[in-house]
Amino acid sequence: MSARTASSGFWAARRRDERGAYAVMFALLATALFGLAALGVDLGNLYQRKAETQSQADLAATSAVAKLPVSQAAAVQSAADYLNRNLKQGQAPITTSQLTDGSAANGEVTFPAKYSMKVVTPGAKVQFGLSVPLTGNSSTDVASSATVGLGTPAADHLIPFYAVFGEGCDYGAQTLSDPANGHVQSIVPTTLQTPSTNASQSTNSVLDNATPYQFDTGVTGTTTIHGSGLSGVTVVGFYRKTSESPNRFEVAPSSVASDQVSVSVPAGVASAPGVWWIRVYKNSGNKGWTALDNALPIRIGDGPIMCPGTSDAGNYGMLKLSRSTQPSTWAPDNIASGLEPPLSLTVQTNPAVIPICWPGGPDVVYTPTTGSATRYANTNCVDTDTGLTAQVATQGLVTGTGTGKPGRLTLQPTTT
């Protein structure tokens, strides 16, 4: 045998020996790799379920916290309703008693403070599969929690808004009201347009209410007038103030009974937003129009801001806070750049004393808006301005205040 042949046999034997070693190493590593892959699959399921329950907790808490001003029981019920409508795989339905039994294992709702709540979801069971030989566990429960609070966020800028309370408008307390019947009914204007014929004749028919009393602008429909002594009505009139145009439409009813009259709202009425007043006419028996002070209001379009009773102007309560500039620019400057120190906006949490606001009253800190423009820190009672000065919101938010401050919504100077 030659030296070449002997050498080839030696190296062939070594290669055979190495192939055997590689096979053993691969078998050992493959076991570990497959185990890690199995663990990765199960951990992926675990993290996915954790993300699902966290989203569930966040949304359950934010949807239920709005019920806190009603009661804690209402908030718990709202949380339970959301959780049950959005159960995740591996979760069992939950009851309100389980959410308040002191055990977080089946879900829980607690109230860390007066206007805050914490929601813990019921456990969602995640079954393990391929990783059981490595971990020794066949399953685990996953739950998440979220804590939310209800209140006014801190801020350093103002937006015009109205402080209203009680009844009255330009005197005493203030309110906003819907003048159409079904809500606060206003006094019939003395300047209401009169019927076109037989305006001086009157009947003892009585009008109680109209349903529906509101129509969207441009949308015609039928309203039914309820009352007594309505048999024989031949004309239904729709009227507004003499200063408004149009102000009079008179049409025949579509049906008449002793206690109700139905009529189609004229297109001219439906296209003119505001409050219209209805009167009816009988041309036989007790002839005439229903009394002026018995006219029924209906509303076309959105409800207007107005005062009850006879007032048609008054203090709607725009906040008025002073600056070192002219009073005419206080409101837009406060919108655009926030209050001027030491005035500031802060959140008061359950103040021990809520003062009755008048200058010099107990516990009142008041920054005057007449005379000296001295501003006091911790002001807790403020003036209100009558109405909303024209263009205040536009200046403060968009076009600029006239004192060099850009509108709050403007990031850089622009052309209006």
Disulfide bonds with the S-S distance in Angstrom:
Cys169-Cys307 1.86
Cys357-Cys381 1.86
